[in-house]
Every structure is written in structure tokens, then in C-alpha cells.
């Protein structure tokens, strides 16, 4: 009589069904992949900005009522934006200012990079559109809402530390290291712009 281990004789070979084992491995792998996707989708969806944030990404502004010499301030993405319609006198003064007289010679305009010339800072129809955030410590300069407090160069003045900007938003005097940045914008018509 042959000896048995666990009820089977020693000389009996056990046949393994390879197809069944492959199926079990594929099923386990597919289940794990489905579980990863099931967890990843809600996490990725939660990280996406909500509708309120997407609504603030762009802003349309009507600038048709802004006459030459006037300025308005609007808020875009929680930041002030200065929109100013320059007069011919202001344009002439800005054109006469050599780049060598500026503290920052860069335009700070992604749409028109290069030197801070009138052409690279000025928008359509003699409008200047800049972020109203001082580049020194993030204060909001004065001068947009009235003719007073425009600083020594007829632009904007940051009273916190004495930074003076000209009418194109270029830093001329004070501790601010850079010109006021030009936000991304598009003219939809002669009187409407889209910020963002």
C-alpha cells in the first residue's frame, strides 16, 4: 500500500490549471485598477476650482465712458486694476523719458515683452491698464481716483514707502523695484476689454 500525505498518494501528480490561475490574476489586477480609478476621480475633482473661482478668472469692463485724462479702478481676481485714458500731454511726456531714466527698463507686459517703452506699455486708444499693486510691498498706490496724490511723475504714488510711478505705471522714484505689471487682457471692441 502506498503512503499518502493529506489523503493523496505520493505517486499521483497534481495538475495545475494554468488558465484558471491567469484568470484569477487578471481579475485581481482589474479590481485593483478599478479601485484606484474610483478613488482618484473624486480626489482630482475636488482639487479642481469651483464655479465661483472660474467666474472670477475673467472680467469684462466697459471703458467707453472714460475720457482722456480720467481713470477708473476695477477689481479683478481680488486685485485692483487701474485703467487710465492718457492725454496727449501725458503721452508726450512719457515719450520724452529715456529708458535710461527708469529704475526698471522691462515692460512687465507678457503680451509685449521688452523695454518699458510707450509702445510696450500703452494699450489701444491711449489706455494704460496696470495692476494696482505696488511692487515694493503690495500696497495699493494712490492717484487713480483723483488728480491729487499722483506723485512726482503724474502717475501713481504709494504713500506707504514713497514709490512714484509715471502715467504708464513705470517706477521712477522710491523703493519699488519693478514697474506695475500689465494684466493679461484683450480688447473685445474699442470700448470693452476682457481681463484675464
Residue pairs with C-beta under 8 A, 6 or more apart in sequence:
2 9
2 10
2 11
3 9
3 10
4 10
8 14
56 76
56 77
56 78
57 77
57 196
58 194
58 195
58 196
59 74
59 76
59 77
59 194
59 195
59 196
60 188
60 192
60 193
60 194
60 195
61 74
61 83
61 192
61 193
61 194
61 195
62 191
62 192
63 72
63 83
63 85
63 127
63 191
63 192
63 193
64 190
64 191
64 192
66 72
66 83
66 84
66 85
66 127
67 85
68 85
68 86
68 87
68 88
68 126
69 85
69 86
69 87
69 90
70 84
70 85
71 82
71 83
71 84
71 85
71 143
71 144
71 145
72 82
72 83
72 84
72 144
73 80
73 81
73 82
73 83
73 132
73 144
73 145
74 80
74 81
74 83
74 195
75 81
76 183
76 195
76 196
77 196
79 131
79 132
79 133
80 131
80 132
80 133
80 140
80 144
81 129
81 130
81 131
81 132
81 183
81 195
82 128
82 129
82 130
82 131
82 132
82 144
82 156
82 169
82 180
83 127
83 128
83 129
83 193
84 127
84 128
84 129
84 144
84 167
85 125
85 126
85 127
86 94
86 122
86 126
86 127
86 128
86 167
90 154
90 167
91 118
91 122
91 126
93 154
93 166
93 167
94 118
94 166
94 167
94 168
95 118
97 166
97 170
99 105
99 115
99 116
99 117
101 172
102 116
102 170
102 171
102 172
102 179
103 171
103 172
103 173
103 176
103 177
104 116
104 170
104 171
104 177
104 178
104 179
105 115
105 116
106 113
106 114
106 115
106 116
106 178
106 179
107 113
107 114
107 115
107 116
107 117
107 120
107 121
107 179
107 182
108 116
108 178
108 179
108 180
108 181
108 182
109 120
109 121
109 181
109 182
110 182
110 184
111 182
111 184
111 185
112 119
112 120
112 121
112 182
113 120
114 120
116 168
116 170
116 179
118 168
121 128
121 168
121 169
121 170
121 179
121 182
122 128
122 168
123 129
123 185
123 187
123 193
124 187
124 190
125 190
128 167
128 168
128 169
129 182
129 183
129 185
129 193
129 195
130 169
130 180
130 181
130 182
130 183
131 180
131 181
131 182
131 183
132 140
132 141
132 144
132 156
132 180
133 139
133 140
133 180
133 181
134 140
134 141
134 158
134 160
134 161
134 163
134 176
134 180
135 163
135 171
135 176
135 177
135 178
135 179
135 180
135 181
136 158
136 160
136 161
136 163
136 174
136 175
136 176
136 177
137 160
137 161
139 158
139 159
139 160
139 161
140 158
141 151
141 156
141 157
141 158
141 163
141 165
141 180
142 148
142 149
142 150
142 156
142 157
142 158
142 159
143 149
143 150
143 151
143 155
143 156
143 157
143 165
144 156
149 157
149 159
150 156
150 157
151 157
151 164
151 165
151 172
151 173
152 164
152 172
152 173
153 164
153 165
153 166
153 167
153 172
153 173
154 166
154 167
155 164
155 165
155 166
155 167
155 168
155 169
155 170
155 172
156 164
156 165
156 169
156 180
157 163
157 164
157 165
158 164
158 165
158 174
158 176
161 174
161 175
161 176
162 173
162 174
162 175
163 171
163 173
163 174
163 175
163 176
164 171
164 172
164 173
164 174
165 171
165 172
165 176
165 179
165 180
166 172
168 179
169 179
169 180
169 182
170 179
170 180
171 177
171 178
171 179
171 180
183 195
183 196
184 195
184 196
185 193
185 194
185 195
185 196
186 193
186 194
187 193
188 194
